[in-house]
Amino acid sequence: MTDVSVPWGQDDLKFSIPENWEVIQTAKSSLRPAADNWQDRLAMAINQPEAGLPLPRMLEARRNGRIVIIIEDMTRHSPLAQILPIILREIRHARINDSQLEIFFASGMHPAMKPDDVLHKLGDTCTGIAWRCNPWTDSQAYETVGTAGGIPITIDRGVAQADIRIIVSSVSPHLQAGFGGGYKMLLPGCASLETIRSLHRLGIDREPKQLVGMDVQKNPMRQVIDAGGELIDQNHGATFAVHYLLDDNDLPSAIATGEPLPAQRMLAKQSAVASGVIVPSTCDVLITNSYPRDFDLWQSFKGIANTIWACRRGGVVICLTRCTAGMNNVKPIRWPLNQEWTRRLLQLIGPANLASAVMRLVPRLAGDAAFFVRMAASALHRNPLIMVSPELAAGGAKFPGIKIYATIEQAVAATQQLLGTGSQRVIVFPTGGMTYPVPNLKD
């Protein structure tokens, strides 16, 4: 038996696969570990941005203004309890009161943060500072600042009217926008439901293609995000970015600050080098671990979407995920077909047609889950999908067309039923939530 090990929370998940399964590649990120003095480097970077004014000068010029600090929610792993004190030190040095501050979780359409979540995420760092999440269910909470790519850019009114927006986030590969960070914290992070829906339609063609890692000049979603972000700044106030790449211990390895576009571009290039893994040939079995995007079912699926391109068409994708938040309000539809018949139906009518039919039959999916349905249909059309999640299996979770098991042994047995018991070429992505195969693979 061949032994494999992948990150699993604070520990590692170790398991064995059949001897006749040959691991032809373990696709790991090459990002260097964070320096011991990363906090000092972050403080220095805030005063020496890649472009634009240093944060202290921006704060000094707007001492009487409103400041909104826009941060990631529970689905991301940034060490905010260690990062935010450095930013707050600059704010208080500028003699800006906590009453002028607000912390805004750029949660998009994710479930709202609860006080216990905030305490877990921030510790006592921001005690006394008002906080809230993106109010995407309240259409009256937004204002439109213009149009980009034919899409109305409608953003939370408090964020839009802030004198300074400080966006704090990691930059990592993103299945649709190429890479995260930059104005993506505002769009879709702080956007209205309709703007979020419109953004998620971009780049989703009838024939699926790899968008993760795509250069900004070719990525339709990123182009609209960047243009929309500039409209927000032109409308009122200014945005200062505090960006970084996270190492395997979720600590900032590389740092860039200042104007959002230069800061995001710089780290996106570094992320592409470190997280884009050259895969010489496609495999028969792809084992992808969704870490660090393994918070819930929706986030975990990104591990599949990021890495599926390393598997040949018809090969099996096994996704490992802790899924500590379980389904997290994802409400699957009742589906009468098993995986085999679901894939036959997809082969017959195509993923785009099936996704459209499902959304017509279940109207609620046309909004909140439309992107998820289209993405899942495209992936299932291309490959059989298997998930290994003790949390999901124990809760009896089901999702149309995807088999969910409690153990890797069950997943291996199911894979052998699909592909036979002969030899199989295997590629393992230990951190499939933040790595991806380079484009132009031929299968």
Buried (B, 14 or more C-beta within 10 A) or exposed (E): EBEBEBBBEEEEBEBEBBEEBBBBBBBBBEBEEBBEEBBEBBBEBBEEBBBBBBBBEBBBEBEEBBBBBBBBBBBBBBBBBBBBBBBBEBBEEBEBEBEBBBBBBBBBBBBBBEEEBBBEBBBEBBEEBEBBBBBBEEEEBBBBBBBBBEBBBBBBEBBBBBBBBBBBBBBBBBBBBBBBBBBBBBBBBBBBBBBBBBBBBBBBEEEBEBBBBBEBEEBBBBBBBBBBBBBBBEBBBBBBBBBBBBBBEEBBBBBBBBBBBBBBBBBBEBBBEBBBBEBEEBBBBBBBBBBBBBBBBBBBBBBBBBBBBBBBEEBBBBBBBBBEBBBBEBEBBEEEEEBEEBBEBBEEEBBBBBBBEBBEEBEEBBEBBBBBBBBBBBBBBBBBBBBBBEBBBEEEBBBBBBBBBBEBEBBBEBBBEBBEEEEBBBBBBBBBBBBBBBBEBEE
